Amino acid sequence: MPRPRGLSVNANRIRGRREELCKTQRQMAIEAGIGVSTWANYENGHQDRASTQTLQKVARALRLDLDDVVDTRPRPEPIPRPPGPPKDPEQDRPPNKPGVAARQGKGRARAEAAG
């Protein structure tokens, strides 16, 4: 499985430095030239990867080096899912339903019987 692209974001460092500077997320996002929601997602850990260019903007706005906003802790490899039970081929078949022609034929037969 390929690893996600981009650098890992150090959310705690970004939030902590912003608070040290006594700035709002909005002020920092404007200084960095990125969206406010993007900044908030980095800080809150909702977006844990970013491009090098974006993190350079974040670091510049925080007056830090790029290395200070990148999370360098090794990420654990994803745990592979065990295979599920074998599929029953009968479950993949669509249910038998009469087609349009069959329904129309029944309707005609009823109409002829009534008429």
N, C-alpha and C positions, 0 to 999 in steps of 0.2 A: 504494500500500500504506500503510495507516495506521500511524503510529508507535506504539510501545508506550506504554501509560499509566504514569503515575507518574514519579518522579524517579530519576535515575541515582545509584547508590550509589558513594561513594568508598571502596572497600574498604581501600586502603592507609592512608588517614587514620584510619579507624575502628580498624583493628588497631594502628596506631602509637600512637594516643592511649590505647587500652586498656592497652597495654604500659607507657606512661608512668605511668599510674595504678596499675600493679602489681596489676591485677585479672584474674580469669579470665573467660572468655566467659560462664560460668554466672552469676557475680556481676553482670556488666554486663547480661545479659539480664533477670535478676530486677529490677535497679534500673530498667531501661527498661520492664518490664512486657510483654516479648515472649518468645517461646519461645527456648530455648537453640539449637535447630537453626536457627531463623531468623537469630539473631545470627551463628552460625557461617557460614551461607550468605552473609550480607552480607560478612563478613570475607574469606572464601575466594573470593569472586567467583562463586559458584555462582548467586547471585540478584543480578542487577545493577540491578534496579529496585524501588522501594518507594513506598508512598503517602507523601504529605506528613506525615500524622499519625504514621505509624510512624517516619519519619526524625526528626521532632521529638522523639519519645521517646528515640531513640538519641542525638541531639545533647544533650538534657537530661542523660541519664545520663553522657555523656562530658564534660559541662560545657563544651560548645562551642555556637556558633551553628549554625543549620540550614545556612547556606552552607558551613560547614566540612566537613560530611559529604556534601554533594551534589557529584557529579562534574560539573563544568561544561564539560568538554572536548566539543567537537562530535563527535557520533557519525557515522561514515560511513554513507551511504545503502546499503542492501543492494543487492548486485549482482543484477540480474534474471537468471534462468536463461534460456538460449537455448531456443527451442522444439525439442522432440525431433523425430525423424523422423515422417513421417505414419503414422498407424495403418493397418494392414491390416484392413479390415472383416471378413475371414474369421476373424481371431484372436478377435473378440469373440463369435462364435457358440459356444454350448455344444456339446460333442461329441454326436453322434447316439448315443443309448442307447435300447435298447428299454424301453418302459414296463412297468409291473407287469402289465398285461393281456397283453402279448405274452409275457412270461416264464411266466405262468400257463398260457397256451395251449400253449406248448411242453411244459410239464410234463404236461398232460393228454394230449397226443398220445402222449408216451412211456408214460404209464400205460396208455393204451388199447392200445398196441402190445404191451406186456408182458403184458397181462391177458387 
